[in-house]
Amino acid sequence: MEDVQTRAQAEPQGSGRGGVAGQVSGGEADVRIRALRGAVARLRRQLAVLPGELPDRVFADEELAALDAMVQDGVPEVPRLRRSLLLIAGAVGSVSALSPALTEVREGIDSFSELPRGR
């Protein structure tokens, strides 16, 4: 029993061997963190230059900033990433000009998921 507890304490979170569900280890996340931060930055830039009125523009930008901060602070929790994505998608609605950048953010978030995508 002691060996199992010691091994579980020594393994990194999200390693799939005793880590916290929804988290990934720091080493495997570095590339994904950079990619997601780049996608978030691109969406923020496109949102900033989007002409016309977007009622929830400020909310979307604030949530993108929060998403970037989550990722910048270290290995993010997948459920929190997904919640941010849902809030951002709701805020930008169906603005087709933002669709490619929003898709890139979604794919960046999906790269942290250990669950297979639906069919």
Buried (B, 14 or more C-beta within 10 A) or exposed (E): EEEEEEEEEEBBBBBEEBBEEBBBBEEBBEEBBEBBBEBBBBBBEBBEEBEEEBEBBEBBBBBBEBBBEBBEEEBBBBEBBBEBBEBBBEBBEEBEEBEEBBEBBBEBBBBBBEEEEEE
